[in-house]
Amino acid sequence: LQWSSPPEAIERFKSQEIWFPPPQFYEFCRLCNFSSLRDLHRFSCERALEGCELWMPVMLTASNGSIQLLPGDELYPEDPDYTGEKKIIMSTDKKVEDLMKEGSVFHRIVIKNINNLAVYVNIQAKYKHMNPLMINCDSSDYNSKL
C-alpha cells in the first residue's frame, strides 16, 4: 500500500505505475480541488444536505476511442439505460477529436486507451458539487471550445 495525494495518484496513473478505472480517475480529479483533508471535510459537511442525483455513464464508441458521457453533456441521452435491459449501443464513425471539436457542452471522460483518459467539464455542477479539474493524460488539447 502507498498513500498518495490525488495529484500524486494521477501522476502515477499517467506514468502507468498504477491504474484505476475512469470513475475513480474522475473522482481523483474532483479531489484535486482540495488542498487538505480539512478543506474536503469542510466542503462535504456544507454540501451534505444539498442532495445528489443518480449517475450512469453512457459509453459512446468512436472510431479511435470512447467517451463516457455523463449527465448534462450535450450527447447524454434523455432516457439512459440504467439497467442494461434496453441494450442501447451508442457508436459513431467519427473520431474523438472531431466529436470534441463539434461539441460545446461537455461532461465527459475521453478514453483513448486504458492509460489515456481526460476529463472535460464545462457545465455547472448540481447540488453544489465540485466539478473535477480537467486533467488530460496525453497532449491532446480540446480546451479551445471550453
Order of alpha helices (4+ residues) and beta strands (2+ residues): alpha-alpha-alpha-beta-beta-beta-alpha-beta-beta
